[in-house]
Amino acid sequence: MNKLGDTLLRGARVVAVGVLCAFLIAGCSKKNDQPAASSGQVVAHVGNEVITTQELDNELRLTNVPVEKQRDPELIKRVLGDLVTRKYLLQQALSSKLDREPGVLLDILRSREQVLANAALSRSVATKASAISKADIEKYIANNPSKFANRQLITAEQVTFPLGPNSQSVVDSTKGMKSLDEVQQKLTSMGISHSRSVGTLSSSEMPDELVRQLTKKTDDVFFVRSGQNGVFLKVKSEETRPLDGEAAANVARQLMRNDLLKAEVGMASVAANLEAKYEGVYSNIMTKEANTAPAGKN
């Protein structure tokens, strides 16, 4: 069995709660200070809170609702209902002064940092992506035949389970297994919920190394991490289906944006570590070279 993992980007920051209180209480406790009310037509009142058309549109955007469906009455009813509930719970939290609790303050600051950090990355990537020319796209397509001219559609049977604290022990316990039936029996004996299905994977959407491993050893059971899930999969068949024309250009443009984002995150990480000054034991921890063992066959 081959173990493959995706890269997770994580950050950490040590803050003083006293400073947070001074900064955040002013913003979270003033119920009457609601600039959002002037940012769009008011569609609902929830106590002292209001919901504007701008907020509703943003909620639809964040839930990835297609533009053509954003005026569907049933959809609006569900999304607006959720928004009203959130506003109501916000008032309950403020009334209980939960916004002054140290743990909550840290969570608020973390959310603020994430939103602003993502906004900074998005703006930088958008600026660079706007400079991508048709010639750049054609060159990218020519340089990546496995994603376009030689694109592979791989049909695979898969067993999916939610990742948790014991995920590594789950993977270790399935080493050497050659069938998904064995994997399922093991997951069942460990009391881990899972599901089995058949899906199609495109080489346009996978790292080249993973494609090579999947197509080279089709008798093996592979393990990959996909978001919050772990997936055991076994290849059933593969087919070459080229991707060209406008469809290829659209995929290439998105993949190039992804590459720009990865590069931007990498540069930001280097710059941040050059600027950071670690204290005490954290100085030793952060200056040690990371020993990353390459993934091997399980």
C-alpha positions as CSV (number, residue, x, y, z in Angstrom):
1,M,0.0,0.0,0.0
2,N,1.3,3.5,-0.8
3,K,0.8,6.4,1.5
4,L,0.5,9.8,0.0
5,G,-0.4,13.0,2.0
6,D,-1.3,16.5,0.9
7,T,0.6,19.5,2.3
8,L,-1.1,21.4,5.1
9,L,-0.3,25.0,5.7
10,R,-0.3,25.9,9.4
11,G,0.7,29.0,11.4
12,A,0.9,29.8,15.1
13,R,1.1,33.0,17.0
14,V,1.6,33.8,20.7
15,V,-0.5,36.8,21.9
16,A,-1.3,38.6,25.1
17,V,-4.9,38.4,26.2
18,G,-4.7,41.8,27.9
19,V,-3.9,43.5,24.6
20,L,-6.7,41.6,22.9
21,C,-9.3,42.8,25.3
22,A,-8.4,46.4,24.7
23,F,-8.5,45.9,20.9
24,L,-11.5,43.6,20.5
25,I,-14.0,44.6,23.2
26,A,-14.6,47.9,21.6
27,G,-15.4,46.3,18.3
28,C,-17.5,43.4,19.6
29,S,-19.5,45.1,22.4
30,K,-21.0,48.1,20.7
31,K,-24.3,46.9,19.5
32,N,-25.4,50.3,18.2
33,D,-22.4,50.8,16.0
34,Q,-23.5,49.1,12.8
35,P,-22.0,50.5,9.6
36,A,-23.4,47.5,7.7
37,A,-26.8,49.1,7.7
38,S,-25.7,51.7,5.3
39,S,-24.0,49.2,3.0
40,G,-27.1,47.9,1.5
41,Q,-30.9,47.6,1.8
42,V,-32.0,46.1,5.1
43,V,-33.8,42.8,4.6
44,A,-34.2,41.7,8.2
45,H,-34.0,42.9,11.8
46,V,-33.0,40.6,14.6
47,G,-33.2,42.6,17.8
48,N,-30.5,45.3,17.6
49,E,-28.9,43.6,14.6
50,V,-29.7,44.1,11.0
51,I,-29.1,42.0,7.9
52,T,-28.5,43.8,4.6
53,T,-28.7,42.7,1.0
54,Q,-24.9,43.0,0.8
55,E,-24.5,40.5,3.7
56,L,-27.0,38.1,2.2
57,D,-25.2,38.3,-1.2
58,N,-21.9,37.7,0.6
59,E,-23.4,34.7,2.4
60,L,-24.6,33.2,-0.9
61,R,-21.1,33.7,-2.3
62,L,-19.4,32.0,0.6
63,T,-21.7,29.0,0.3
64,N,-20.7,28.7,-3.4
65,V,-24.2,29.2,-4.7
66,P,-24.2,29.6,-8.5
67,V,-25.2,33.0,-9.7
68,E,-28.2,31.7,-11.6
69,K,-29.6,30.1,-8.4
70,Q,-29.1,33.0,-6.1
71,R,-32.6,34.3,-6.5
72,D,-34.3,31.0,-5.9
73,P,-36.9,31.5,-3.1
74,E,-36.2,28.2,-1.3
75,L,-32.5,28.8,-1.4
76,I,-32.8,32.4,-0.1
77,K,-35.2,31.1,2.7
78,R,-32.6,28.6,3.9
79,V,-29.5,30.9,3.7
80,L,-31.3,33.9,5.2
81,G,-32.8,31.7,7.9
82,D,-29.3,30.6,8.8
83,L,-28.1,34.2,8.9
84,V,-30.9,35.2,11.1
85,T,-30.1,32.4,13.6
86,R,-26.4,33.5,13.6
87,K,-27.4,37.1,14.3
88,Y,-29.7,35.9,17.2
89,L,-26.9,33.8,18.7
90,L,-24.5,36.7,18.4
91,Q,-26.8,38.8,20.5
92,Q,-27.0,36.0,23.1
93,A,-23.2,35.8,23.2
94,L,-22.8,39.5,23.6
95,S,-25.5,39.7,26.3
96,S,-23.5,37.0,28.2
97,K,-20.3,38.9,27.6
98,L,-18.8,35.9,25.9
99,D,-16.8,38.3,23.7
100,R,-14.7,39.2,26.8
101,E,-13.6,35.6,27.5
102,P,-9.9,35.0,26.7
103,G,-10.4,31.9,24.7
104,V,-13.2,33.6,22.6
105,L,-11.0,36.7,22.1
106,L,-8.2,34.5,20.7
107,D,-10.6,32.8,18.3
108,I,-11.9,36.1,17.1
109,L,-8.4,37.4,16.5
110,R,-7.5,34.1,14.7
111,S,-10.5,34.5,12.4
112,R,-9.6,38.1,11.7
113,E,-6.0,37.2,10.8
114,Q,-7.1,34.4,8.5
115,V,-9.5,36.6,6.6
116,L,-7.0,39.3,6.1
117,A,-4.1,36.9,5.3
118,N,-6.3,35.2,2.6
119,A,-7.3,38.7,1.3
120,A,-3.6,39.7,1.0
121,L,-2.8,36.4,-0.8
122,S,-5.8,36.7,-3.1
123,R,-5.0,40.3,-4.1
124,S,-1.4,39.4,-4.9
125,V,-2.3,36.3,-6.9
126,A,-5.1,38.2,-8.8
127,T,-2.6,40.9,-9.8
128,K,-0.1,38.3,-11.2
129,A,-2.8,36.1,-12.7
130,S,-4.1,39.1,-14.7
131,A,-0.7,39.2,-16.5
132,I,-1.1,35.6,-17.8
133,S,-1.2,35.8,-21.6
134,K,-2.6,33.4,-24.2
135,A,1.0,32.4,-25.0
136,D,1.7,31.6,-21.4
137,I,-1.3,29.3,-21.3
138,E,-0.3,27.6,-24.5
139,K,3.2,27.1,-23.2
140,Y,1.9,25.6,-19.9
141,I,-0.4,23.2,-21.8
142,A,2.6,22.1,-24.0
143,N,4.8,21.6,-20.9
144,N,2.2,19.5,-19.0
145,P,1.1,16.7,-21.4
146,S,0.0,14.4,-18.6
147,K,-2.7,17.0,-17.7
148,F,-3.8,17.8,-21.3
149,A,-2.7,15.9,-24.4
150,N,-2.1,12.7,-22.4
151,R,-4.8,13.2,-19.8
152,Q,-5.8,10.0,-18.0
153,L,-9.2,9.3,-16.6
154,I,-8.8,6.7,-13.8
155,T,-11.7,4.8,-12.5
156,A,-11.1,3.7,-8.9
157,E,-13.1,2.0,-6.2
158,Q,-12.6,3.8,-2.9
159,V,-13.2,3.5,0.8
160,T,-13.6,6.8,2.6
161,F,-13.4,7.5,6.3
162,P,-13.2,10.7,8.4
163,L,-9.7,11.6,9.6
164,G,-9.2,11.8,13.4
165,P,-6.6,11.6,16.1
166,N,-6.0,7.9,15.5
167,S,-5.8,8.1,11.7
168,Q,-2.2,7.1,11.5
169,S,-2.8,4.0,13.5
170,V,-5.6,3.2,11.0
171,V,-3.3,3.5,8.1
172,D,-0.5,1.5,9.8
173,S,-3.0,-1.3,10.6
174,T,-3.8,-1.7,6.9
175,K,-0.3,-2.0,5.7
176,G,0.2,-4.9,3.2
177,M,-3.5,-5.3,2.5
178,K,-4.2,-6.0,-1.2
179,S,-8.0,-5.5,-1.3
180,L,-10.6,-3.0,-0.2
181,D,-12.5,-5.9,1.3
182,E,-9.7,-6.4,3.8
183,V,-9.5,-2.7,4.5
184,Q,-13.3,-2.5,5.1
185,Q,-13.1,-5.5,7.5
186,K,-10.3,-3.8,9.4
187,L,-12.1,-0.5,9.7
188,T,-15.3,-2.3,10.8
189,S,-13.4,-4.2,13.5
190,M,-11.9,-0.8,14.7
191,G,-15.3,0.7,14.9
192,I,-14.5,3.4,12.3
193,S,-17.4,4.6,10.1
194,H,-16.7,4.5,6.4
195,S,-18.3,4.3,3.0
196,R,-17.5,2.6,-0.3
197,S,-18.0,4.0,-3.8
198,V,-16.6,4.1,-7.3
199,G,-15.3,7.4,-8.7
200,T,-13.3,8.8,-11.6
201,L,-10.1,10.7,-11.1
202,S,-8.5,13.0,-13.7
203,S,-4.8,13.4,-14.1
204,S,-5.4,17.1,-14.7
205,E,-6.4,17.4,-11.1
206,M,-3.6,15.3,-9.5
207,P,0.1,15.6,-8.9
208,D,2.1,13.8,-11.6
209,E,3.8,11.6,-9.0
210,L,0.4,10.3,-7.8
211,V,-0.7,9.6,-11.3
212,R,2.5,7.7,-12.0
213,Q,2.0,5.5,-8.9
214,L,-1.6,4.9,-9.6
215,T,-1.1,3.8,-13.2
216,K,2.2,1.9,-12.5
217,K,0.9,-0.4,-9.8
218,T,-2.8,-0.9,-10.4
219,D,-2.9,-4.0,-8.1
220,D,-2.0,-2.0,-5.0
221,V,-4.3,-0.3,-2.6
222,F,-3.4,3.3,-2.1
223,F,-4.0,5.7,0.7
224,V,-4.5,9.5,0.2
225,R,-5.7,12.4,2.3
226,S,-8.5,14.4,0.8
227,G,-9.6,17.4,2.9
228,Q,-11.0,16.0,6.2
229,N,-11.2,12.5,4.9
230,G,-8.8,9.6,4.4
231,V,-9.3,7.5,1.2
232,F,-8.2,4.0,0.4
233,L,-8.5,3.4,-3.3
234,K,-7.8,0.7,-5.9
235,V,-7.6,1.3,-9.6
236,K,-10.2,-0.5,-11.8
237,S,-9.4,1.0,-15.2
238,E,-7.7,3.9,-16.9
239,E,-8.4,5.7,-20.2
240,T,-6.5,8.3,-22.2
241,R,-8.8,11.2,-22.9
242,P,-7.0,14.4,-24.2
243,L,-8.2,17.8,-22.9
244,D,-8.0,20.6,-25.5
245,G,-9.5,23.8,-26.8
246,E,-11.3,26.2,-24.4
247,A,-11.7,23.6,-21.7
248,A,-7.9,23.0,-21.7
249,A,-7.3,26.8,-21.5
250,N,-9.7,27.2,-18.5
251,V,-8.0,24.3,-16.6
252,A,-4.5,25.6,-17.4
253,R,-5.5,29.1,-16.2
254,Q,-6.8,27.7,-12.9
255,L,-3.7,25.4,-12.4
256,M,-1.4,28.4,-13.1
257,R,-3.3,30.4,-10.5
258,N,-2.8,27.5,-8.0
259,D,0.9,27.6,-8.8
260,L,1.0,31.3,-8.2
261,L,-0.8,30.8,-4.8
262,K,1.7,28.2,-3.7
263,A,4.6,30.4,-4.7
264,E,3.1,33.3,-2.9
265,V,2.5,31.3,0.3
266,G,6.1,30.1,0.1
267,M,7.6,33.5,-0.3
268,A,5.4,34.8,2.5
269,S,6.6,32.0,4.8
270,V,10.2,32.7,4.1
271,A,9.8,36.4,4.6
272,A,7.8,35.9,7.8
273,N,10.5,33.5,9.3
274,L,13.2,36.0,8.4
275,E,11.4,38.7,10.3
276,A,10.2,36.6,13.3
277,K,12.2,36.5,16.5
278,Y,11.5,33.5,18.6
279,E,11.9,33.4,22.4
280,G,13.0,30.8,24.9
281,V,12.5,27.1,24.1
282,Y,10.6,28.1,20.9
283,S,13.9,29.6,19.5
284,N,15.5,26.1,19.7
285,I,12.4,24.4,18.3
286,M,12.0,26.7,15.3
287,T,15.7,26.8,14.3
288,K,16.1,23.0,14.2
289,E,16.1,21.5,10.7
290,A,13.0,19.6,10.0
291,N,13.6,15.9,9.2
292,T,11.0,15.0,6.7
293,A,11.0,11.4,5.7
294,P,9.9,10.7,2.1
295,A,6.6,8.8,1.8
296,G,7.1,5.1,1.0
297,K,5.2,2.0,0.3
298,N,3.1,0.7,3.2
